[in-house]
Amino acid sequence: MSTMVVIDYCIVSDDLPKVVAENVAAKIAEGWQPWGNLATSMCTGEDGTASTMVCQPMVKYTLSDWE
């Protein structure tokens, strides 16, 4: 029986959702797949400036025969 096995993992992130969407699309074209939910986080810099970080975990699979 063949099963999908994760062979690589990365996190696509940026402070602009549009950039994350473009980079996720590029990773999908390279054979990566989104894994889990999109995550956002509010961050405050040392100067008090607030920003948002958007992150999407991505994985790459291979087929493996398990007995």
N, C-alpha and C positions, 0 to 999 in steps of 0.2 A: 504494500500500500504506500502511495506517495503522500507526503504532507509538505506544507509550506513551512520553511524555516527562515527566521530572520538572520540575515548575514551582515547587515550594516544598519546603523541608526544615526540620524542627525536631527538637529533642531533648526528650522528656518525661522529667523526672527528679525524684526525691525520695529521702529516706532511708527511706521506708516502701514496701515492694513493693505493698501494697494500694492506696496512693494512686496509684502509677504505673499499676497495672492499671485503676483507675477513670478516670484521665486519658487513657490510651491508648484505652479504650472510647469516651470522649467524642470524641476526635479521629477515631476511625473513623466515628462517627456524622456528623461534619462532612466526610467524604470523604477523610480521610487514611488511609494504609496503613502498617503497620509495615515497616521496612526493615532487614534484617540481624538480628543477634541482640541479645537483651537483654544489657546489660553491667552488671557490678557492680564497685565499687571500695571498698576499705577506706581510710579517711582517718583521720589523727590530727590533732586540733586542737592549737593552741599550748599548751593546758592539759593535753595528754596524753590527752584523751578520744577514744576510738575511735568511729567511726561508719561506716555503709555508705551508699554512694550507688548508686542503681539508675537506669539510663538506658535509654531505648528510642528510637532514631532513627525518625522518621516522615517520609514523603514524600507529596506530593500530585501526581497525574499528570493529564495531558491527552492527548487523541489528537492526533496530528500526521501530516499526509501527507508522506511522504518519497519523493522520486523517485530 
